[in-house]
Amino acid sequence: MTIQFYDLAGGDLNVRFSPNCWRIRMALWHKGLDFDDIPLRFTDKEPIAFSGQKLLPVIRDGNRSVHDSWDIAVYLDGAYAEKPRLFNGSQAMALCNVLRFWVQGSVHRAIQRLIIVDIFNALDQRDKAYFRSTREARLGMPLEQFRVATAEGVQELKAALTPAREALQYQPFLSGPAPAFADYLLFGAFMWARAVSPVRLLDHGDPVYAWRERMLDLFDGAPRKMAGRGV
Ligand SMILES: N[C@@H](CCC(=O)N[C@@H](CS)C(=O)NCC(=O)O)C(=O)O
């Protein structure tokens, strides 16, 4: 049975900007699994009520439902162990888990400060008030105040990316010679920005830029073909 993948969408349903959902889109492509691509807006909670919570991504696989990008990746790798692996063994999985918290703590925050107003502008009209009130409560300030000046924000991001930049001098992908879930964890953050923001996050000479280009070319360029600003 085809997997159902519930993904977060903007005002234009083709705009898929959730970093956590991008991890799972990449994981599904990596494993070569067929899936129904189901876009939902922030305030469309009813279609995922079966999952018992309100966040995306969610997948439904037969009568099994899984939410949370990490749990979905672990599920897919276990349920479809004969397909290309997202984690090459338990040690790789544990190290990926460390990477997950680095990406969420450092990289997501740096990117969010650059693109938060662009995210707001890309949302469906019905989602805007919800996004503003939930995010402003979480951040403790208006979106416009949280947003950083571009030059400063790009420098902050560059500093946050140092571990990836250094590692990519030795290997083409974070996972080694070929991409796997570690790469999708970081790549999701870049696709978040690419979907909604005109800000140029990376210098063309940056090894992270070259890596992101390689990532955009995966799966016959499928990530590059998704709606995005192309920066
Ligand atoms: N830890 C979760 C986080 C999920 C999450 O925060 N999803 C966001 C989109 S990136 C969401 O669905 N937000 C909906 C909302 O805030 O109502 C994961 O990795 O999947």
The ligand as a Tripos MOL2 file, in Angstrom:
@<TRIPOS>MOLECULE
LIG
   20    19     1     0     0
SMALL
NO_CHARGES

@<TRIPOS>ATOM
      1 N1         10.0440   17.2550   16.4620 N.3       1 LIG1
      2 C1          9.1070   17.3640   15.3960 C.3       1 LIG1
      3 C2          8.7700   18.8100   15.1520 C.3       1 LIG1
      4 C3          7.5770   18.9540   14.2320 C.3       1 LIG1
      5 C4          7.2110   20.4010   13.9830 C.2       1 LIG1
      6 O1          7.4930   21.2870   14.8020 O.2       1 LIG1
      7 N2          6.5450   20.6090   12.8480 N.am      1 LIG1
      8 C5          6.1030   21.9340   12.4650 C.3       1 LIG1
      9 C6          6.4750   22.1980   11.0240 C.3       1 LIG1
     10 S1          8.2510   22.2170   10.8130 S.3       1 LIG1
     11 C7          4.5900   21.9710   12.5240 C.2       1 LIG1
     12 O2          3.9250   21.0480   12.1020 O.2       1 LIG1
     13 N3          4.0270   23.0440   13.0500 N.am      1 LIG1
     14 C8          2.5860   23.1760   13.1000 C.3       1 LIG1
     15 C9          2.1410   24.1080   14.1400 C.2       1 LIG1
     16 O3          2.9690   24.8210   14.7100 O.co2     1 LIG1
     17 O4          0.9310   24.1460   14.3530 O.co2     1 LIG1
     18 C10         9.6750   16.7020   14.1310 C.2       1 LIG1
     19 O5         10.9030   16.5960   14.0130 O.co2     1 LIG1
     20 O6          8.9030   16.2600   13.2860 O.co2     1 LIG1
@<TRIPOS>BOND
     1     1     2 1
     2     2     3 1
     3     2    18 1
     4     3     4 1
     5     4     5 1
     6     5     6 2
     7     5     7 1
     8     7     8 1
     9     8     9 1
    10     8    11 1
    11     9    10 1
    12    11    12 2
    13    11    13 1
    14    13    14 1
    15    14    15 1
    16    15    16 2
    17    15    17 1
    18    18    19 2
    19    18    20 1
@<TRIPOS>SUBSTRUCTURE
     1 LIG1         1 GROUP 0 **** ****
